[in-house]
Amino acid sequence: MHSFMETVRQHWAFSSPKDEPMACTIDVDVSPDGEIVAYKLIKSSGNKYFDNSAQNAIVRTQRSGVRLPPPEPLPKGMTIIFNLPERIKR
């Protein structure tokens, strides 16, 4: 699951003038061949721009044509948590 999340997070960009902690949770459905087939925001950060940036990361990954390494064991979907302090550290 680590490389799945890392692949999506490579397509994530968000900058905030404040160092306030934010996190949102997105459910992602992945086909057996690694294609993102659906996603849904299930827990908002309370900041629509942050939430949109996380959803856009899913869309950019989907449009890039990259096949995600399937999580083991292969579930229909998985949850990714986007966490702002984690992104700032990079």
PETAHU-V170229 format. One record per helix or strand of 2 or more residues. SS is the DSSP state (alpha for helix, beta for strand). FROM is the first residue (numbers start at 0). TO is the last residue. If there is no record, write none. Layout:
ss | from | to
SS | FROM | TO
SS | FROM | TO
//
This chain:
ss | from | to
alpha | 1 | 8
beta | 22 | 29
beta | 35 | 42
alpha | 47 | 63
beta | 76 | 82
alpha | 83 | 87
//
